[in-house]
Amino acid sequence: MDAGALAANWQTLDALSGAASAGAAVKANAYGLGAGRVAQTLTQAGCRDFFVAHWSEAPEVLAHVPAAQIAVLHGPLNAADVAFAKATGVIPVLNSVAQARLWSKAGGGRCHVMVDTGLNRLGFAMDDLGDAVFATLDIDICLSHLASADEDVGQNASQLARFDGIRRSVRARRFSLCNSAGIALGSAYHADLTRPGLALYGGIARPEFAGKIAQVAFPEAAVIQVRSLQAGDKVGYNATFTAQQPMRAGILSVGYADGFLRCWSGKGRFVWQGRALPVLGRISMDLTIVDLTGVPECREGDWLGVVYDLPLAAKTSGLSQYELLTLMGHRFSR
Ligand SMILES: *Cc1c(COP(=O)(O)O)cnc(C)c1O
C-alpha cells in the first residue's frame, strides 16, 4: 500500500467535499488494504469519522482512533452488540425501529441513524420516522446512502429531495449522504460529512476523479521458480497455452486463493523493472505462470508487481473496482 497516496486521496476528497468534512469507509479491512494501517494513516491526515460494517471490524480501528469516531453501519443486532458499544464507546448506526428500541432499552446514548431514501437496503423507512422511539434518540449523524451516484440519473435528485426533507424534520448534529461518487455530484449533496471508500483506495468512481485520485494498492508476488519451455510445451492446468518457441517462464506465488481470480487467465499482466509480462495459461489456486522471456535478468526471489490500475483492471477482468480491492486475500502481507 502507498500510504502517501492514501493520505493524499483523503485530502483531495476532503477538499472536493467543500464545506463538508470527509470521513472514511474502512469496512471490509479497508477494502482489503488493512484497516489498522489505513485508520492510522487517515487519522494522521486529519480524518475524524470512520465507518465499519461489522462490530468485529471495530477493534482493529479502535487501536488507532477514538471510539466516538467509529461507527458500525450494520447497527446492533443483539444484546452482545449493544454491550460492546456501551463498553467501548463505539457508536452504532441504528437502521430500524427494532434497533432503536434495543438501543433505547439499554439506556440509549449517542448514536447515528441511517434513513433509506430509495436504495431499499439498510435504514429506517421514511414512514418510521414518526415512531415514538425515534424522538428519544440522541443522534450525532443522520445518514442516507445513494443508490446510483456513479451514474447521471434522476434517482440522485430524488434521493436528495427526500434527504433535504429529512434534514428539515430530523434533529441530529450532522447529516451525511455521499459516498465517493456522490462527492462529485456537487455541493447540494455534501451536507456536513461525506463517506468515501472506493476513491480513498484509488478507485475512479466517476470520470471527474480521473487524474485527481492516485493508485494506492500495488499487489506484488514473488518468483519462486523459473523454468525453460521448448516449442510445443503446454503450460498450466488444461494446457490452455502452448509455447510456439523456446521461452522462459516464471512461477509466481499468487493465485485465485489470494483474490487473483481465474478471470485473469491469459489476460493478466505483471511488471518487473518497467517491463510488462503476460500471464501464461490458467491461474491456479496458489500459483500463476508468467512469461519471463523478455527479462532474462529476472530471477527466482525477485518480486513482480501486478498491473492493477483499477479502472483498466476492471475493464479487462470484468470485476468491479470494489471487487478488485476487497478480493485481495490474507496471504498478502500488508
Ligand atoms: C460502503 C459505504 C460507503 C462508501 O462507499 P464508496 O462507494 O466505496 O465510496 C459509504 N456509506 C455507506 C453507508 C457504505 O456502506
The ligand as a Gaussian input file, in Angstrom:
#p B3LYP/6-31G(d) Opt

LIG

0 1
 C      -19.509000       1.363000       1.680000
 C      -20.240000       2.569000       2.070000
 C      -19.734000       3.841000       1.757000
 C      -18.543000       4.060000       0.861000
 O      -18.928000       3.859000      -0.474000
 P      -17.924000       4.046000      -1.714000
 O      -18.782000       3.873000      -2.910000
 O      -16.906000       2.962000      -1.592000
 O      -17.311000       5.381000      -1.607000
 C      -20.421000       4.946000       2.262000
 N      -21.546000       4.791000       3.010000
 C      -22.067000       3.585000       3.298000
 C      -23.315000       3.500000       4.099000
 C      -21.447000       2.435000       2.833000
 O      -21.985000       1.242000       3.101000

